Amino acid sequence: MKTQLKLVAAGITSAVLAMLPATAAETALPTITQELLAPPLLPPPITRKTPAKVVVNLTVEEVEREIAPGSRYTFWTFGGTVPGKMIRVREGDTVELHLLNLPDNKLPHNIDLHAVSGPGGGAAQTLIAPGNEASFTFKALSPGLYVYHCATAPVGMHVANGMYGMILVEPKEGMAPVDREYYVMQGDFYTSGAYRAPGVQGFDMQKAIDEKPTYVLFNGADGALTGNNALTAKANEKVRLYFGVGGPNITSSFHIIGTIFDRVYTEGGSHYQENVQTTMVPAGGSTIVEFVPRVPGNLTLVDHSLTRAFNKGAIGLLAVSGQERPDIYGKGVKKALAGAAAQSAAKAAPPAAKPAVAGVDRAQQLRGKAVYDSNCSACHQADGKGVAGVFPPLANSDFFQQRPYEMAHIVLHGRNGEIVVNGEHYNGIMPPQDLSDDDIAAVINYVGVELNKGTPAVTPAQVRDMRKSRQP
């Protein structure tokens, strides 16, 4: 009987303690100020084995910068980046989040964290006008990868302008070590102008309501993960990618061309699927993917709803270095089919290269290169040499040098049928490209100057005239 009374008393004591705001142990937690890094970087893995109070300081910043080469947009951000900087805590941690709405901002903002167990995810506690700070605390109860975003009305507009990020709650036992970790989020943007339209662009609410984005981007900019900004790894390194979709509307069919995901933690949860090619990630959702690149070369990150990748910007690169492995990935052999017409022995030599011209518009050339890298290099190759018998060369091309205006027409309207370049016959289909007048002029002049040592030959006004006629 005494034993039973002791157990009942112990149960009452536990219940009373559970009702208190915080136990002595919780109030004695060590305090850690969260290290915040610009994406695609993220805070380092957590090595501690006990909970802590983690202080997170996030600023709301409304900033104008390029969304694409020559095209500017006012982003609303957490911490000045799209996505907002990743928060990394441990299961059982108490998070003290401070949100600062800078005085120069124009609008009120707040934050809703999907990792919070409580109404609104912190939105009501953090709704503040410019020049104010709000703070609240929450306990990280469930491990996983969670999205956070602004929840100020109209919510879709705030998210569409870049106000999203992720918080990783590591399990108590920690995560298995990997060689590389990266943080990437996809978002859809609705600008008043067309894709890559020059100048400052506004937000188009009707496009957002109709769910017709101008851009679908990784990490908030066209080319954010290409060129000098490409992710990097070495062959046989284990790579872990934390991937999320801020939205506000578009679901991602996330895929990396040239690798297979060894593990995919579906929707950022605790369970994983193995040997996955493409994983669906909803707006406001996430996934953790792990893979090991086996051979050197560029692996391409895409939304496999492919026009989003090649026509709206959802494309990135992971540059892999290392030793060639022909036993895993051979270079291949190409040859003419038996019975194919013999090629003429006398090849028409391309015209002599013209000297480079001073005074070329450098900004337009940079724009043209960006257009070429995103739209042309996949077929005609980065160096413009094409693929023998399949895609004609654009570099040192007699056809291009003699008919740049017709080349612009082909880019605009497409072309079907035989074409002869440098004496070689090609027979295929070139689909029309969904590009602005400025983009077409820029890419034609980039190819003419950089790949053919020529001069700028086409203006945006000429391209506009081409749209009125189907004839070159």
C-alpha positions in Angstrom: 0.0 0.0 0.0 2.8 2.4 0.9 4.5 1.6 -2.4 1.3 2.4 -4.3 1.0 5.7 -2.5 4.6 6.6 -3.4 3.9 5.8 -7.0 0.8 8.0 -7.0 2.7 10.8 -5.3 5.5 10.5 -7.8 2.9 10.7 -10.6 1.3 13.8 -9.1 4.7 15.4 -8.8 5.6 14.6 -12.4 2.2 16.0 -13.6 2.8 19.2 -11.6 6.3 19.6 -12.9 5.0 19.1 -16.5 2.6 22.0 -16.0 5.4 24.4 -15.0 6.7 26.9 -17.6 10.2 25.4 -17.5 12.1 23.0 -15.3 15.3 23.9 -13.5 17.2 21.8 -16.1 15.7 23.8 -19.0 16.5 27.1 -17.5 20.1 26.0 -17.1 20.5 25.1 -20.7 23.7 26.4 -22.3 23.1 29.3 -24.7 24.3 29.1 -28.3 23.9 31.9 -30.9 23.2 30.3 -34.3 25.8 30.7 -37.0 24.0 31.8 -40.2 25.6 31.4 -43.7 24.5 32.4 -47.1 23.0 29.5 -49.2 24.1 27.1 -50.7 26.1 26.9 -47.5 24.6 26.0 -44.1 25.7 25.7 -40.5 28.0 22.8 -39.6 26.7 19.5 -38.3 25.9 19.4 -34.6 28.3 17.4 -32.4 26.9 18.1 -28.9 24.9 15.3 -27.3 22.7 17.4 -25.0 20.0 20.1 -25.6 20.8 23.8 -25.7 19.0 27.2 -26.0 19.7 28.3 -29.5 19.4 32.0 -30.2 18.6 32.8 -33.9 18.7 36.4 -35.2 17.0 36.9 -38.5 16.6 40.3 -40.3 13.9 41.1 -42.9 15.5 42.9 -45.8 13.8 44.3 -48.9 16.5 44.4 -51.5 16.7 45.1 -55.3 19.1 43.0 -57.3 19.4 41.0 -60.5 17.0 38.1 -61.0 18.6 37.5 -64.4 21.4 39.2 -66.3 20.2 42.7 -67.0 16.9 42.2 -65.2 16.3 43.5 -61.7 13.7 42.8 -59.1 12.9 43.8 -55.5 13.1 40.7 -53.3 11.7 40.5 -49.8 14.2 38.3 -47.8 15.1 36.7 -44.6 18.7 37.8 -44.0 19.3 39.3 -47.4 19.3 36.0 -49.3 16.9 33.8 -51.2 16.3 31.4 -49.7 16.7 32.7 -46.2 19.6 31.4 -44.3 19.2 27.9 -42.9 18.7 27.3 -39.2 20.2 24.2 -37.8 19.2 22.9 -34.3 19.0 19.6 -32.4 15.9 17.7 -31.4 15.1 18.9 -27.8 16.6 22.3 -28.2 14.8 25.4 -27.2 14.9 28.0 -29.9 14.8 31.7 -29.1 14.1 33.5 -32.4 14.5 37.2 -32.9 13.0 38.8 -36.0 14.1 42.3 -37.0 12.2 44.3 -39.6 14.7 46.9 -40.7 13.7 50.6 -40.6 14.2 51.1 -44.4 11.7 48.4 -45.3 8.3 49.3 -46.7 6.0 46.6 -45.3 5.2 44.5 -42.2 6.5 41.0 -42.1 6.5 37.9 -39.8 7.7 34.3 -39.8 5.9 30.9 -39.8 8.2 28.0 -39.1 6.8 24.6 -40.0 9.0 23.1 -37.3 7.0 24.8 -34.5 4.3 22.9 -32.6 1.8 25.8 -32.0 -0.8 27.9 -33.8 0.6 29.8 -36.7 4.1 28.6 -36.3 5.1 31.9 -34.7 3.4 34.1 -37.2 1.2 36.0 -34.7 4.0 36.5 -32.2 6.3 38.0 -34.9 4.1 40.3 -37.0 5.9 43.6 -36.9 6.1 46.9 -38.9 9.4 48.3 -40.2 11.7 49.5 -37.5 10.6 46.8 -34.9 11.9 43.6 -33.4 9.9 40.6 -32.2 11.0 37.4 -30.5 9.4 34.1 -29.2 10.6 30.7 -28.2 9.7 27.2 -29.2 10.9 23.7 -28.5 12.2 21.6 -31.5 10.2 18.5 -30.8 10.4 16.6 -34.0 13.5 15.9 -36.1 13.3 16.7 -39.8 13.8 19.3 -42.5 11.2 22.0 -42.4 10.3 25.1 -44.4 9.8 28.6 -42.9 8.2 31.5 -44.7 6.5 34.9 -44.2 2.8 34.6 -43.4 1.8 38.2 -43.7 -1.2 38.8 -46.0 -1.3 38.4 -48.9 0.8 35.4 -48.0 1.4 34.2 -51.6 2.8 37.6 -52.5 5.3 37.6 -49.6 6.5 34.1 -50.4 6.6 34.8 -54.2 9.0 37.7 -53.5 11.5 35.3 -51.8 10.4 35.1 -48.2 11.2 31.5 -47.4 14.0 29.3 -46.0 14.5 26.1 -44.1 15.2 24.9 -40.5 16.9 21.5 -40.0 16.1 19.7 -36.7 18.7 17.0 -36.3 17.7 13.9 -34.4 19.1 13.4 -30.9 21.5 10.7 -32.1 22.9 13.0 -34.8 23.2 12.4 -38.6 25.7 10.2 -40.3 28.7 12.2 -41.6 29.1 13.1 -45.2 31.8 14.8 -47.3 29.7 17.7 -48.6 26.4 19.4 -47.6 24.5 21.9 -49.7 21.3 23.9 -49.2 19.1 24.6 -52.3 15.5 25.8 -52.6 13.3 26.2 -55.6 10.8 29.1 -55.9 8.5 30.5 -58.5 8.6 34.3 -59.4 6.0 36.4 -61.2 7.5 39.5 -62.9 5.6 42.0 -64.9 8.0 41.6 -67.8 8.8 38.4 -69.8 11.6 36.0 -68.9 14.9 37.9 -68.8 13.2 41.2 -69.8 15.7 44.0 -69.2 15.3 46.7 -66.6 13.5 46.8 -63.2 10.6 44.4 -63.0 7.5 44.6 -60.8 5.5 41.8 -59.2 2.5 40.6 -61.3 -0.3 39.5 -58.9 -2.5 38.1 -61.7 0.3 35.8 -63.0 0.7 34.6 -59.4 -3.1 33.9 -59.0 -3.1 32.1 -62.4 0.0 30.2 -61.3 1.9 31.1 -64.5 5.5 32.0 -63.2 7.9 34.0 -65.3 10.8 32.3 -63.5 11.2 29.0 -61.7 14.6 29.3 -59.9 17.1 27.6 -57.7 18.3 29.9 -54.9 16.6 33.0 -56.1 18.4 33.9 -59.4 18.8 32.8 -62.9 22.2 31.1 -62.9 22.6 31.1 -59.1 24.1 27.6 -59.2 26.0 27.7 -62.6 29.3 29.1 -63.8 31.5 30.3 -60.9 28.6 29.6 -58.5 28.3 25.9 -59.4 28.4 23.4 -56.5 31.5 21.3 -56.3 32.5 17.8 -55.2 35.1 15.1 -55.9 34.3 11.7 -57.3 33.4 9.2 -54.6 32.6 11.8 -52.0 29.3 11.4 -50.3 27.1 14.5 -50.9 24.0 15.4 -48.9 21.6 18.0 -50.4 18.9 19.7 -48.4 16.3 20.7 -51.0 13.1 22.5 -50.4 10.4 24.3 -52.4 9.3 27.8 -51.1 6.7 28.1 -53.8 4.3 29.7 -53.5 2.6 27.5 -56.1 4.8 25.2 -58.1 5.7 21.6 -57.1 9.2 20.4 -58.1 10.1 17.2 -59.9 13.6 17.3 -58.5 16.3 15.4 -60.4 20.1 15.5 -60.9 21.1 14.4 -64.4 24.0 12.0 -64.2 23.5 10.4 -60.8 21.1 8.3 -58.8 20.0 9.2 -55.3 21.2 6.5 -52.9 18.8 7.7 -50.3 15.8 10.1 -50.4 14.3 11.2 -47.1 10.8 11.7 -48.4 9.3 15.1 -47.5 12.2 15.8 -45.2 11.1 13.1 -42.7 12.8 10.3 -40.9 12.3 7.5 -43.4 14.1 7.0 -46.7 13.7 5.4 -50.0 16.7 4.0 -51.9 17.9 4.2 -55.5 15.6 7.0 -56.6 15.8 8.9 -59.9 13.4 11.8 -59.4 11.6 12.9 -56.3 8.5 15.1 -56.0 8.7 18.0 -53.5 5.6 20.0 -52.9 5.4 23.8 -52.3 6.2 24.3 -48.7 7.9 20.9 -48.5 11.4 19.5 -48.5 13.6 16.5 -49.1 17.0 15.3 -48.1 18.9 13.4 -50.8 22.2 11.6 -50.6 24.4 10.4 -53.4 28.0 9.6 -54.5 29.2 11.0 -57.8 31.3 8.3 -59.4 33.1 10.0 -62.3 34.2 13.6 -63.1 32.0 16.0 -65.0 29.1 18.3 -64.6 25.9 16.9 -62.9 22.9 19.0 -63.7 20.3 19.9 -61.1 16.8 20.4 -62.7 13.2 20.5 -62.1 12.3 17.6 -64.5 9.2 19.5 -65.6 11.8 20.4 -68.1 10.6 23.6 -69.6 10.9 25.1 -66.1 14.6 24.1 -66.3 15.4 25.3 -69.9 12.9 28.1 -70.3 12.3 29.5 -66.8 15.7 29.0 -65.0 15.4 25.9 -62.8 18.8 24.6 -63.5 22.1 24.3 -61.6 25.4 22.4 -61.8 27.5 20.2 -59.5 31.0 20.2 -60.9 32.7 16.9 -60.0 36.5 16.5 -60.2 38.5 13.3 -60.1 39.9 10.4 -62.2 38.1 9.1 -65.2 36.5 5.7 -64.7 35.9 4.1 -68.2 34.7 0.9 -66.4 31.8 3.0 -65.0 31.2 5.6 -67.7 32.8 5.2 -71.1 33.3 8.0 -73.6 31.5 6.2 -76.4 32.1 5.9 -80.2 30.1 7.6 -83.0 30.2 6.5 -86.6 28.2 6.8 -89.8 25.5 4.1 -90.4 26.3 1.5 -93.0 25.1 2.6 -96.4 25.0 6.3 -95.5 26.0 8.7 -98.3 29.7 9.2 -98.4 30.8 12.6 -97.3 32.4 14.9 -99.8 36.2 14.7 -99.6 36.5 18.3 -100.4 35.2 20.2 -97.4 34.3 23.9 -97.8 36.8 25.7 -95.5 35.2 28.2 -93.2 36.0 31.8 -93.9 39.0 33.3 -92.1 38.3 34.5 -88.7 37.9 38.2 -88.3 39.8 40.2 -85.7 38.1 41.0 -82.5 36.5 44.4 -82.4 37.0 47.0 -79.7 34.0 48.7 -78.2 31.7 45.7 -78.1 28.9 46.1 -75.5 30.3 44.0 -72.6 27.0 43.9 -70.7 25.2 42.6 -73.8 27.9 40.0 -74.3 27.5 38.8 -70.7 23.8 38.6 -71.2 24.3 36.7 -74.5 26.6 34.2 -72.8 24.1 33.5 -70.0 21.4 32.9 -72.7 23.8 30.7 -74.6 24.7 28.6 -71.5 21.1 28.1 -70.6 19.5 27.5 -74.0 22.2 26.6 -76.6 25.1 24.8 -75.0 23.2 21.5 -74.3 23.0 20.8 -78.0 25.7 22.9 -79.6 28.2 22.4 -76.8 29.8 24.9 -74.5 32.5 25.6 -77.0 30.1 25.9 -79.9 31.6 23.0 -81.9 28.3 21.1 -82.1 28.0 17.3 -82.3 29.2 15.7 -85.6 26.3 14.6 -87.8 23.7 15.7 -85.2 24.0 19.4 -84.2 25.8 21.9 -86.5 28.6 24.0 -85.1 28.1 27.6 -84.1 31.7 28.3 -83.7 33.7 29.1 -86.8 30.5 28.5 -88.8 30.3 29.7 -92.4 26.5 29.7 -92.2 26.5 31.8 -89.1 29.1 34.3 -90.4 27.3 34.8 -93.7 23.7 34.9 -92.3 23.5 36.1 -88.7 20.1 37.8 -89.4 18.7 34.4 -90.6 20.2 32.8 -87.5 18.2 35.2 -85.4 15.1 34.2 -87.3 15.8 30.6 -86.7 16.1 31.2 -83.0 12.9 33.1 -83.0 10.7 30.9 -85.2 12.6 27.5 -85.4 13.7 25.6 -88.4 12.9 22.2 -89.9 14.9 20.5 -92.7 18.4 20.2 -94.1 21.1 22.7 -93.5 24.7 22.8 -94.7 27.4 24.2 -92.4 31.1 24.1 -93.3 30.2 21.6 -96.1 28.6 19.2 -93.7 24.9 18.3 -94.1 22.6 18.3 -91.1 18.9 17.4 -91.1 16.9 18.0 -88.0 14.5 20.2 -86.1 15.4 23.4 -84.2 12.4 24.4 -82.1 11.5 28.1 -81.6 13.0 29.5 -78.4 10.9 31.4 -75.9 13.3 34.3 -75.6 12.8 38.1 -75.5 13.9 40.4 -78.4 16.9 41.5 -76.2 17.9 37.9 -75.4 17.9 36.9 -79.0 19.9 39.9 -80.1 22.3 39.3 -77.2 22.9 35.6 -77.9 23.3 36.1 -81.7 25.9 38.9 -81.1 27.6 36.8 -78.4 28.1 33.9 -80.9 29.1 36.3 -83.6 31.8 38.0 -81.6 33.0 35.3 -79.2 32.7 32.2 -81.3 33.2 33.7 -84.8 35.5 36.7 -84.2 32.9 38.9 -85.9 31.0 42.0 -85.0 27.5 42.6 -83.5 25.1 42.2 -86.3 21.5 42.1 -84.9 19.6 44.6 -82.8 16.5 44.0 -80.6 14.5 46.3 -82.9 15.3 43.9 -85.8 14.2 41.0 -83.8 10.9 42.8 -83.1 10.4 43.2 -86.8 11.0 39.5 -87.3 8.1 38.6 -85.0 5.8 40.2 -87.6 6.9 37.9 -90.4 7.7 34.3 -90.8 10.2 35.0 -93.5 13.9 35.8 -93.0 
